[in-house]
Amino acid sequence: TPPPHPLYTNMAKIVPLNKKTVVKKRTKKFARHQADLFMRIQNSSWRKPKGIDGRVRRRFKGQLPMPSIGYGSDKKTRNILPNGFKKAVVSNVQELEMLLMHNRKYCGEIAGNVSSKNRKLMVEKAEQLGIRLTNGGARLKAEEDE
């Protein structure tokens, strides 16, 4: 038999297909208008100002920036993890096998409601198929010496 393909010898060596560097136009969250004045909305998410005289809504100079389509990420690098893959949540071995054709673009993440018994099977199957898992070591107990 021929030696295994270098891409599939180890899960850590599976490299993503996309080589484009991810550039984020803005990494800070958009602050809600007057969130610095009121504790109750200090950490709240963005809400569009609707007031008739609102400075932020009318985009006056020196006011908070409002989210707009121009802040969006590049379509080619959107939703890409730091390891270079896009994430696909998998719940069973059949869903894991669907990633086989796309194992250079997507990495699997085992869903949180999967038991440790099935998780172990999925990790072994991913190793055979050459699919990278983001949480492959989660909930796996150390084997006792037999």
VENPE-V557174 format. One record per backbone hydrogen bond with DSSP energy under -1.0 kcal/mol. CO is the residue of the C=O (numbers start at 0). NH is the residue of the N-H. E is the energy in kcal/mol with one decimal. If there is no record, write none. Layout:
co=CO nh=NH e=E
co=CO nh=NH e=E
This chain:
co=4 nh=7 e=-1.7
co=9 nh=12 e=-1.2
co=10 nh=13 e=-1.2
co=31 nh=34 e=-2.1
co=33 nh=36 e=-1.1
co=37 nh=40 e=-1.0
co=38 nh=41 e=-1.5
co=53 nh=57 e=-1.7
co=54 nh=59 e=-2.1
co=55 nh=58 e=-1.2
co=59 nh=62 e=-1.6
co=67 nh=70 e=-1.9
co=68 nh=71 e=-1.6
co=76 nh=79 e=-1.2
co=80 nh=83 e=-2.2
co=84 nh=80 e=-3.2
co=85 nh=106 e=-3.1
co=87 nh=108 e=-2.1
co=89 nh=110 e=-2.5
co=91 nh=95 e=-1.6
co=92 nh=96 e=-2.2
co=95 nh=98 e=-1.1
co=96 nh=99 e=-1.3
co=101 nh=104 e=-1.6
co=101 nh=105 e=-3.0
co=103 nh=16 e=-2.5
co=104 nh=85 e=-2.6
co=106 nh=87 e=-2.2
co=107 nh=133 e=-2.6
co=108 nh=89 e=-2.5
co=110 nh=113 e=-1.2
co=114 nh=118 e=-2.4
co=115 nh=119 e=-1.8
co=116 nh=120 e=-1.4
co=117 nh=121 e=-2.4
co=118 nh=122 e=-2.3
co=119 nh=123 e=-2.0
co=120 nh=124 e=-2.4
co=121 nh=125 e=-2.5
co=122 nh=126 e=-1.8
co=123 nh=127 e=-1.9
co=124 nh=128 e=-2.6
co=125 nh=129 e=-1.3
co=125 nh=130 e=-2.6
co=131 nh=107 e=-2.6
co=134 nh=137 e=-1.2
co=136 nh=139 e=-1.0
